[in-house]
Amino acid sequence: MHLPAHPSHTGFTLGAMGRLALGCLALLLSSCGSDGTTNSGGEHSFEHVPERYRALAETVHAQQERWASNGFSTYQYTYQRSCFCVPDWTRPVVIDVKDNRIGRIVYEDDEAPVGPTYWKSYHTVDELFALIDSALVRDAAQVTVQFDEALGYPTQLYIDEDLRIADEELGITASDVRSQP
């Protein structure tokens, strides 16, 4: 911080690191609410998706529309993560979603509640679509997805950000989506 140039002026000057941090914050805030494939008018645009992933991005978008046409905002489904993680993170769980927000998560095998510290690493179906879109825009090294033919939600998802890095891959299996009253 330096002294103001004028007695009525108060403030501080940002150094190079401060300007960099401020720029990163502005970039982060400008991307909030966007998965990278939706333009400001809410229409899908694939201009930010690398050419090698455009066909997959179009498929993801079509399946996302199929999922949305079901009108599920309150539903339950089974979720399992595949990763080099602690064992509790790879156990199958049943996720209850109410009004498009996770309301409850229990382990499938014994119905014990999942601890709240783990909740941030689980997803609604809409968040799975956002995760896929984000990986495509970032040009992850490998993205593969399979979809439920009837409902359109992702049933198998695999993302490898960088083939040269071990153990940062993410695999997710989703199944048994059922609407809840």
Summary of the structure (lengths in Angstrom):
residues: 181
radius of gyration: 20.5
end to end distance: 57.2
largest distance: 68.9
contacts: 453
relative contact order: 0.16
helix: 32%
strand: 26%
